[in-house]
Amino acid sequence: MAQASKLIMSSSQTLSRTNPISNLNHQLRPSIYLPKSSIKPVKSNSKISHYTLENSAIFNRSLIKSVRLLGRGFNLANQAPQVSASDKTIEKAEEEKAVTSSWIEAVFPETARPYAYLVRLDNPTGTFLFAWPCLWSLAFTANPGSLPDMKMLAFFFLVSFMSRNIACTINDYFDKDFDAQVERTKGRPLASGAITGFQALCFLGIQVLLGYGIFLPINELSRILWVSSLPLIFTYPLMKRITYWPQAHLGLTANWGALYSWAAVKGSLDPAIVFPVLVACFFWTLEVDTIYAHQDKEDDVKVGVKSTALLLGDSTKLWTTGFGVASIASLALAGFNAHIGWPFFVLLAAASGQIAWQIWDVDLSNPADCFRKFASNRYFGAIVFSAILFGRLLS
């Protein structure tokens, strides 16, 4: 009996030395902090894990993250911890967000940071998508052989920046409850509670007053057209609740600047040029924002909101190809009516190549890739703007 008892105790000590999980549960001696270097992967025939903790009952937090002992990445079968493709995508997106957002932490005081994030200062892509229609329209206003007014270009870039900020604020105010349920947006200031709805509305009022104020030196038609864009901006967040085509509403909201920027220079509207530009921008936004909406399609189903991504589903690439063709054709019509030079059509062909690439290369099941293709439209806008500039210079 004594020999059996010794044999059992010896087996227990051996199991304790080789089983780190057993050590965690039963070891009573004081814990000793060990650096990462003391924890090494080893080859083992154990059916529990390939990792052994030496002389410690406490995991370093970074080790817990890497081996995912308590998470979905750790496998108790005879294999090393695995990180799924979706995990890698999420982690990469989080790392990119941290990098792009770090300058806000460095520049803004703590009380102002939520407002900087509210208007997406860490993600300027939306500002460019509001600005390009204004800049395209202004480029068309240039006289043959001349460049557009540089002061007007700078002014309407500022207007686009402010209009986009207003749109972000009102969007997040209406969507704060939805955003809190969506992985990508639950950290936004209103959804997370960093600022209150009342604070956001006060901030919105200040932005609208500033926007109207900077328009005072501009002619009345342009100012009226800018004010007429505000109802579109304020109602856009509600569209996803009632229609599968909120992107069509955004197609007017984000591109209304093509009208008021033209009016600021000409004092009137030329339907033969400015309306084809507006139609081109409308279909461009349909294409761009449909791809963007595929990021959140699973969460949208859960929370009960609508989008063209859900409506079009597996037919998305076919439809967005049609949107892209309509956009390029409308731009070509605007150039033809403006009697623009041949470089416009050459560079417009390059722009059509860029839009074709983003449509057919996008992985609609990969949110990170959807966002990359969405962000690439900054370059599409720049190519079209260059096409109009060179076309005017050589017309």
N, C-alpha and C positions, 0 to 999 in steps of 0.2 A: 504493500500500500504506500509506503514512504517513497519507494522508487517511482511509482505511478504519479505521486504528487509532484516529485521533482521534475518528471518528464513533462507534465502539464505546465508547470511554471516556466520551464525552459522554452516550450513551444510558444507560450504567451509572450515571453520577452522577444523571441525571434520575430513573431508577427508584428509586435509593436515597433521593432526597428525597421521593418520593411514596409509597413503600411502607414503612410502619412495621415490618412484620414483617421485611423485608430489613434495615432498620437494626438491629433487635434481634440478628440473626444475624451481622452483618458489621462493625458500627461498632466501632472500636477505641479511639477517643478517650475520655478520662475521662468518667464519667457525671456528670450535673448534676441534683440534685434540683430539681424544679419543683413549685410549689403546684398545687392542682386547677384554679385559675382559668386556668392557662396551657394547659390541655388542653381544647380546644373542639371540639364537633361541627361539621363543615362539610359543605356540600353537595358531592357529588363524583360523578363518573361511574365511579369505580373499581369494579371487580368484587370487590374484596377487602373493603373496609370503608367505613363512613361516618365513621370516626373517624381523626384524624391526630395523631400525637405530634410535638410541636415540640421539636427540639434535645435530645432525651433518649432514652437507651436503656433506662431503667428505668421500669416501671409503678408508680405508687402503688398500694398494696394495695386501697384503697377503689375505685380505678378498675377494678382487675381484677374486684372483686365486682360492680360496676355494669354493666360491659359483658360480663362473663362470657367473656373472650377464650378461656380454656382450659376453659370449662365448657359445659354443654348449652344455655345461653341464647344463645350467640353463633352467628350464621349467616353463613357466608362467601359466601352469595348476596347479591344486591343488595337487602338490607333491613336495617333497624335491629335491634339485639338485642331478643329477645322473652323475656318471663317468663311461663311457663305458669300456668294457674289453680291447679294443684296446688302449684307453687312459691310462689305468693302465699299460699296457705292455710298451708303449712308455715312460711313466714317470719312470717306474722301470729301463728300459734300460738307460735312461738319468742319473738316480741316480747312477747306477753301473758304468757308464762311468766316471762320476765325481769323484767317489771314486778311480777308478783305474788310473785316469789321474792326480790326485792331486800331486803325488810324482814328476812328471815332472815339475810342477809349483814350487815346493820347491827346486829342485836340479839344474835345468838349468836356466841360465840367459835368459832374455826375448828374446834376438835376436836368441838364439839357440833353443828355444822351438818349433818353426814350423818344424825344421829339425828332432827333436825328434819325433814329431807326424807323420811326413812324413814317417819315417821308422817303425812306429808302436811300439815304445818302450813301450807304454802303453798296448800293447796287444801281449804278447810273444808267443801265440799259433802257429803262422805261423813259428816262428823260430824252434820250436820243430818239426813241420811237415817237415821242410827242414832237420833237424838234425837226426831224427830217421833212415832214410835209410842209412845214413853214419854210424851211431852207430851200426845198425844191421849188416852191411857188415863187419865192424871192429871186431865185436864179433865173426863172423864166421871165421875170419882169425886167431883166437887164436888156439894154439896147444891143443890137448886133455889134459885135466887135468889142464889147465892154463887159466888165465884171459887175455884179450886183453891188448895191450899197453895203459896204462892210459894217457900218454902224447899225443898219437895219438887221443884218445877219446876227450881230451880237445881241441886239435888243430882243429879237424874237427867240433866240436861244434862251435868254433869261425868262421871257414870257412862258416858253415851253417848260422850263424848269419849275416855275411857280404853278403852272396849270397841272403838271404831273403831281406836284406835292399836294395840291388841293384834292386831286383824285385819290391819292393814296390815303389821305386823312379820312375822307368821307367813306371810302371803301372799307377801311378797317373799323370805323365807327359802326357801320351797319352789320359788318360780318364778324364782330368780335366773338360772338357765341359760336359761330361756325368755325372760326379760326382756331378756337381753343380745342376743337376736336380733330384737327388736321395736323399730322405730324410736322409738315413743312412750315406751318404758320402758327403753331401754338406758342411760340416764343415771342411773337409780335407784342409791342407794348400794351395795346388795349386788351388783347387776348390773355396776356399773362398778368394783367393788373398793374403794370408798371406806371401807367397813367389812367386816370378815370375818364369816363365818357364826357363829363362836364369839361374837364381840362382839354380834351381833344376838340370839343366844339368851340371853346374860346380860342384855341390855336387856329382852328379853321376860319373863324371870323377875322382874325388878324391877317391871315393869308389872303382872303378875298379882298379885304380893304386895300392891302398893299398892291395886289394885282390890278385893281381898278385904278389905284393912284398912279401907277407907272404908265397907264394908258392915256392919262389926261393930255399929254402933248400930241398924241396921235389923232388923226381925223375921226370924225364922229362915226362914220360907217364901220371902220375897223373896230372902234370901241364897242359899238352895238353888237357886232358879230362875236366879239370875245365874250360879252355878257351873255349872249344867247347860247354860248357853249356851256355855261354853268348848269342849267337844268339837265343837260345830257350827262355832265359829270356827276351830279347829285343823284340821278336815277339809275346810273349804270349798275351799282351794287345790287339793286333790287331785281334786275333782269334775270339773274340766275335762279331766282325763286319761281319765275312764272314762264320762262321759255328756255328751250334748248339752244337758242341763238343769242345768248348775251354777247358773243363775239361780234355779231352784226351791229349791236348797239355801240360797242366799243369802237367799231370801225368808223362811226361818225364822231364819237366823243374824242378820240385821240387825234383825229385828222382834221378837225374843224379849223385848225390853224392855217391850212392851205387857203382858206377863204379870207380870214382877217389879216394875214400877212400880205396877201396880194392887194387887198383894199387899202392897207396902210401906205403903199407906194403909189398905186394908180388912182385911188379915190373912187373906184368903181370895180365891178367884176366883169371879166371877159369870159363868157360861158364857153367859148370854143377852146380855151386853154385851161382855165382854172377848174372847170367841172370834170374834164377827163383826169386831171391830176387828183381831184378828190375821189373819183371812182377808183383810180389806181391804188390810192392809199387805203380805201375801204377794203378792197379785195386782198391787199397785202396784209392788213391787220387780221382779216379772217384766217389767212394761212398761218401767220405767225402765232396768233393766240390760240388757235386750235391745237397746234403742237404744244404750246405752253400748258394748255389745260390737261394734257395727258399726264402731267406730273401728279395730279391730284384726283384722277378719275375714281380710284378705289375709295378714297375718303369722301369724295362728292356723293357717291352712292350711299354711303353710311349716313351722312348728315342730311341728304335729301335735296341737294342742289343740282342744277342742270348745266350742261355745256355742250358745245359741238363735239367735243371729244367723246362724250357718252353717246350722243346721237349718231355720229358717223361710224364709230367703232372701227371694225376691220377695213372699212372703206375710206378711212381717213386720208391715206396717201393719194387715192384717186381724186377725192374732192379737193384736197389742198393743191394738187397739180392744176386742177381747173381754176382755183382761186389765183394761183401764180400766173397762169396764162392770161387770165383776165386783167391782172395788174400790169403785166408787161405790155399787153396790147393797148391798154388805156394810156400808158405813158408814151407809147409810140404815136398814138393819135394826138396827144398833146404836143409832142415835138413836131409832128407834121403840120398841125394847125399854126404853130408858132414859127414855121419856116426856119427851123433850126438847122445848123450845119451837120455834116456827115459824122463827125466824131461822136455825136450824141448816140447815133444808132449802133456804132461799133461798141461803145462802152455799155450801151443798154443790152447788147448781146452777152457781154461779160456778166452783167447783173443777172440776166436770166439763167446763166450757168450757175451762179452762186445760189439762187433760189431753188434751182433744180437739185443741186447737191444736198441742200439742207432737208428737202422733202424726202428724197429717196434714200439718204444715208441715215436718217434719224431712226433710232430704236425706240419705238413708242412705248415699249414696256420698261424702259430704263429712264427714270425721272431725271437723273443727272445728264443724260444725253439729250433729253428734250430741252432742258434748260440751256445746254451749250448751243444747240441749234437756234433756239430763241435768241440768245445773246449775239449770235453771229449776224443778226439782221442789222446791227450797227454798221457792219461792213457793206451789206447790201445797200443801205441808205447812202453811204459814202460814195459807192460806185455810181449810183444814179445821180447824186449831186455833182460829181465830177463830169458825168456825161453831159449834164445840162450846161455846166460852166464852159467846157471845151466846145460844145456845140454852139453856144452863144458867141464865144470868142471868134470862131471860124465861120460864122454864118454871114 
